[in-house]
Every structure is written in C-alpha cells, then in structure tokens.
C-alpha cells in the first residue's frame, strides 16, 4: 500500500537500472573466473598444439602474452554485446555511464586494460619486494589487493568500480529480465 501518493510504473515501462551490490559483483567475478579458466585452458591447448613448446622458456612470456590477448578478445567481445555469460546469469549488464547506450568495442578494450588494476598493483608489490616465489606472500598480497580494490567502490557516489568510472562505463542490475528461451530471436 502506497502512503505517499506514488503511482506504480505503467506495465512495460522501463525501470531505471541500479548499481548491483558489491557481493553480487564479486560472486559474478568468481563465476567469471571459472569460465575464463576454461577459455584459457582451451587457448593453451591450441597454443601447445600449434607451437609445440618444450621446456619452461617456451611456455613463458609468449604464452602469457597470448593468454592476455585471448582474455582481451573474450571480454571486449562480450562487453561490447552488453554482458558475459556470468553477467547474464546474475542479471548484470554493462553500458555506457548514465545509460548512454551500449559499449563500443574500443571502450570495452579500454575497460579491460583498466580492469587489470584488480591485479597489477599486487603483482608489482610482489615483484619489487622480491617475494614473487613465496606462495604465502602471493596469496596475502593479492588477496589484499583484490579486497582493497573492491572496497574502493565505497568511495565513489555511484558505487562503481574504479575501472568503470575511468572507462565511462557502468555495470547495472537489470531486475526481472527474462531469459531467452531456446528458439527465440
């Protein structure tokens, strides 16, 4: 029952999207990590079959750069379409800030490059401290890096991630969105 004289939105009217809760975005990120792991495993298989590397040197920098390009292509492709599989599962959508339409591929690629802030400060700290090979230090530093980066959302009025703010994009929750049925356009 409404007490303030508010009227419900008419049937079929657009409901303004809202910023998803941090725990929803983090859960989506965990699911996304599982999916990306599969994509990178398949990409590594292709790399192994084409390059036929032997020894650590051949699975080193070239392989890492190849996987970075695969991830950039994966995220750029899906973000330009509005969502990845994980985002669709959690009813999340990526769009230009303030709802100004879909994300162009070049902006999606910029978002990917900026999203590396989830990991690069921690990796740099490990490298500069000489603790790259220490597993306990690696887990502690990277965990702190990820939690700290996620908590930065509390400092911005829109509660968006820093890479979204810098890229001019926003992740929004789309409530009540119906999933496409098999055979629908």
C-alpha positions in Angstrom: 0.0 0.0 0.0 1.4 3.3 -1.0 1.2 6.2 1.5 2.9 8.9 -0.4 0.6 9.1 -3.4 3.2 7.3 -5.6 2.0 5.6 -8.7 3.4 2.3 -9.8 5.2 2.4 -13.1 2.9 1.5 -16.1 3.1 -2.0 -17.4 6.1 -2.4 -19.8 7.7 0.9 -18.7 11.5 1.0 -18.4 12.6 0.6 -14.8 15.8 2.6 -14.1 18.7 0.2 -13.6 20.6 0.2 -10.3 24.2 -0.5 -9.4 24.4 -4.1 -8.2 25.5 -4.8 -4.7 29.2 -5.4 -4.2 28.7 -9.1 -3.1 26.7 -9.7 -6.3 29.5 -8.3 -8.5 32.1 -10.3 -6.6 30.2 -13.5 -6.9 29.8 -12.8 -10.6 33.5 -12.3 -10.8 34.2 -15.7 -9.2 31.9 -17.3 -11.7 33.5 -15.3 -14.5 36.9 -16.6 -13.3 35.8 -20.2 -13.7 34.5 -19.5 -17.2 37.7 -17.7 -18.2 39.8 -20.6 -16.7 38.1 -22.8 -19.3 38.7 -20.4 -22.1 42.3 -20.1 -21.2 42.7 -23.8 -20.9 41.3 -24.3 -24.4 43.6 -21.5 -25.7 46.6 -23.1 -24.0 45.7 -26.4 -25.7 45.6 -24.6 -29.1 48.9 -22.9 -28.3 50.5 -26.2 -27.3 49.4 -27.9 -30.5 50.5 -25.0 -32.8 53.7 -24.0 -31.1 54.7 -27.4 -29.7 56.6 -25.8 -26.8 59.2 -27.8 -24.9 60.5 -26.5 -21.6 59.7 -23.6 -19.4 61.2 -21.0 -21.8 58.6 -21.8 -24.5 55.7 -21.6 -22.0 57.0 -18.3 -20.7 56.4 -14.7 -21.9 55.0 -15.5 -25.3 52.4 -17.8 -23.8 51.4 -15.3 -21.2 51.0 -12.5 -23.8 49.0 -14.9 -25.9 46.7 -15.6 -23.0 46.4 -11.8 -22.2 45.3 -11.3 -25.9 42.8 -14.1 -25.6 41.3 -12.6 -22.4 41.2 -9.1 -24.0 39.4 -10.6 -27.0 36.9 -12.5 -24.8 36.0 -9.6 -22.6 36.0 -7.0 -25.4 33.6 -9.2 -27.5 31.2 -9.9 -24.7 31.2 -6.4 -23.0 30.5 -4.8 -26.4 27.4 -7.1 -26.5 26.4 -5.9 -23.0 27.2 -8.9 -20.9 29.3 -12.0 -20.5 27.7 -15.4 -19.6 28.4 -14.8 -15.9 26.9 -11.3 -16.0 23.8 -12.7 -17.7 23.4 -15.3 -15.1 23.5 -12.6 -12.3 21.2 -10.2 -14.3 24.0 -7.7 -14.8 24.6 -5.6 -17.8 27.4 -3.3 -18.9 26.5 0.0 -20.6 27.9 3.5 -21.0 27.7 5.6 -17.9 24.4 7.2 -17.1 22.7 4.8 -19.5 24.0 6.3 -22.7 23.8 3.2 -24.8 25.9 0.1 -25.4 29.6 0.0 -25.0 31.6 0.3 -28.2 34.4 -2.3 -28.7 37.2 0.3 -28.3 35.7 1.3 -24.9 35.3 -2.3 -23.9 39.0 -2.8 -24.7 39.9 0.3 -22.6 37.8 -1.2 -19.7 39.7 -4.4 -20.0 43.1 -2.6 -19.8 41.9 -0.6 -16.8 40.4 -3.6 -15.1 43.9 -5.0 -14.8 44.1 -2.8 -11.7 42.5 -5.7 -9.9 45.9 -7.4 -10.1 48.7 -5.2 -11.3 49.4 -3.3 -8.0 49.7 -6.6 -6.1 51.9 -8.2 -8.8 54.1 -5.1 -8.8 54.4 -5.1 -5.0 55.4 -8.8 -5.1 58.0 -8.2 -7.8 59.5 -5.1 -6.1 59.7 -6.9 -2.7 61.3 -10.0 -4.3 58.5 -12.2 -2.9 57.3 -13.5 -6.3 58.0 -17.1 -5.5 56.6 -17.1 -2.0 53.2 -18.6 -2.1 52.0 -17.4 1.3 53.1 -13.8 0.4 51.5 -14.1 -3.0 48.1 -15.1 -1.5 48.2 -12.4 1.2 49.3 -9.6 -1.1 46.9 -10.5 -4.0 44.0 -11.1 -1.6 44.6 -7.7 0.0 44.9 -6.1 -3.5 41.6 -7.6 -4.6 39.7 -6.7 -1.4 41.2 -3.2 -1.4 40.2 -2.6 -5.0 36.7 -3.9 -4.4 36.3 -1.6 -1.3 37.2 1.4 -3.4 33.6 1.3 -4.7 32.6 2.7 -1.3 34.4 5.9 -2.1 32.5 6.7 -5.3 28.9 8.0 -5.2 27.8 5.6 -7.9 29.5 2.6 -6.1 31.0 1.6 -9.5 34.5 0.0 -9.8 37.3 2.4 -10.5 37.9 0.9 -14.0 34.3 1.6 -14.9 34.5 5.2 -13.7 37.7 5.8 -15.7 36.3 4.0 -18.8 33.0 5.8 -18.7 31.0 2.6 -18.3 28.8 1.2 -15.6 27.6 -2.2 -14.5 23.9 -2.3 -13.7 21.5 -4.8 -12.2 18.5 -5.4 -14.5 15.8 -6.8 -12.3 13.1 -9.1 -13.7 14.9 -9.5 -17.0 13.6 -12.6 -18.7 16.0 -15.2 -20.0 15.7 -16.0 -23.7 14.0 -19.3 -24.4 15.6 -21.7 -26.9 14.4 -20.8 -30.4 13.7 -17.1 -29.6 15.4 -14.5 -31.6 
